[in-house]
């Protein structure tokens, strides 16, 4: 590898790495806020917070990496223009076309990584996340109950307290359950209880030898006291279950064999990120061209707006495919192919000298 290629490769890689670190920190903060909101609403168990944070982070990577590589390359190439290094390179016959080799050396692994994340890792993370939530939904209370501690019921519908577990950890001793709805509350106590699971998500708590008090949440005297020998309570659902044939949970090979419009839309949505990354890599060089006294970050704003426009059209096109407003054969190629063509043309024409006009006789 020539010394010039090594220098440019190092400059590109350092700038991309710095931008990626900042964007990934922002992405991590957004993912944490999203998961924390689901935990607060009772959609995700508390003990799955860190696991869900990592899976959501992986799911969002294909949407953030294209922006990071474009901004990183634009900063690196813009610095070369500001420090007059590009003018020096042009004086010795090294134009923007000569940057293609180091550009592809640093960009090709990123395109491959985006493709792996979009086509394989992101749907795998989404499917694994849903399986973890479903498994926790079936045994959430057994996994989370500790003797002498109040535990919130799934969905925030009340609390449950147990005094002790039996020797085989199947039966509860000295059970207290508080539930409420829009108008009334119920307090149930029992000497012992047993948690059972019916089907995939229905959980029932069978209580023996206890009392139940029911009354209004607001003012009133409509109270009821019930003593029972056996009482079965159905615990609220933790979250709405996603169907097993949800296109977002299917693998990419499964989408290829699925004829539904939603599956075709999801397939093109996964194909788009690596191609968008390649287009943004080619666009970074002509967009970063600047004059000595030009605004330093003006081109970055243009690049960011182009990224937003491309992502907006990607999401809009996916919705159109899912609703049948676009033919399945069109996919997202109406966006990707013109964008790649424009990026290639702008890159090849960048820095080309115009032919002088002939003066009229």
PyMOL commands that set and color helices and strands:
alter all, ss='L'
color gray80, all
select helices_A, chain A and resi 3-40+46-82+85-91+96-144+154-156+247-249+252-256+261-288+298-323+333-349
alter helices_A, ss='H'
color red, helices_A
select strands_A, chain A and resi 150-152+158-165+171-180+184-198+202-216+224-234
alter strands_A, ss='S'
color yellow, strands_A
deselect
rebuild
show_as cartoon
